[in-house]
Amino acid sequence: MAANFALKELKTKTAAVLYDVGNDYSKGLAEFFKSTLEKGKGNALGYTMVYGVLRLINFAYGDIFMIGAFIGRYLISYFSLPMHAVFLIAMISTALVGYGIEKIAYKPLRGAPKISLLITAVGVSLFLECFLSLNALFTPNYIAFKRPFEIISYDFSLFTITNIQLIIFVITFSSLFLLYILIYKTKHGKAMRAVSYDRELSSLMGINIDWIISFTFIVGGAFAGLGGVLYGIAYPQINVFMGIMPGIKSFIAAVLGGIGIIHGAVIGGLLIGISEVFVSAFLSSTFRDGLIFIILFIVLLLKPGGIFGKWIEKV
């Protein structure tokens, strides 16, 4: 009798643990997909595309991601626009921001040492955060992001998923598919890959280097805006410093997969997302952010070029 009771109790606790893990896992997947999008802001894809073309780590992407979230918030709160219009306007706006940053901050320094570009990228990021935190603009306070629809949960026994997470999944996969088509099936994509391989030779072949670099920032900025709106819907509280941690995670995801490699950024983001979920479920959520730096440290020790990258030793 006691044995049967103990067995029943064990089954009950096991089911509860599986439910919690599954529920956390679905949430973690949602966070991963949002990170993958940023990243153009603040996404691993944005870091990867810009680095592949310009050999520049654009730390301002996290702030473009933040701008996208604020634009989405104002469009929903004050104009009550439909979601497709919100996504479109946010993407166009952040694409223009990315284009402006490239023209104003980065283009004059293309012939300068790489360290100058890196310092400029950090400076642009700090400027956007401090300038937009003025009380006359976004303010430094947390601001509520009004959700345009009610949350609906779907219970699948072992895990629960919401309509917001489903929307993120669909938009993410659609965006990744469109990005793949752009890079590998269009003339602009072929030009981007050519510039990434050899900028000087691409120029001799008639490719407009200036436009391709600007186009890369435009695409990355658009993805950042899309990711910012999705983040605001999923976590309805935003502020001007919200892009810092997603930006760091996106950079680590890009390095982990092999910076400059599109599918490497996606796989890197997936590994980080899954790792965070399991740490939160089995250890503690307080260790979640620290884990990604441990993963980065191990990968850089064992494979400095990333999972899909190649390490070229110079002597």
Secondary structure, DSSP 4 states (H G I P E B T S, - for coil): -HHHHHHHHHHHHHHHHHHHHHHHHHHHHHHHHHHHHTTTTT-HHHHHHHHHHH----TTHHHHHHHHHHHHHHHHHHH---HHHHHHHHHHHHHHHHHHHIIIIIGGGTTS-HHHHHHHHHHHHHHHHHHHTSTTTT-SS-EE---SS---EEE-SS-EEEHHHHHHHHHHHHHHHHHHHHHHHSHHHHHHHHHHH-HHHHHHTT--HHHHHHHHHHHHHHHHHHHHHHHHHHS-EE-TTTTHHHHHHHHHHHHHH-TT-HHHHHHHHHHHHHHHHHHHHHT-GGGHHHHHHHHHHHHHHH-TT-SS-------
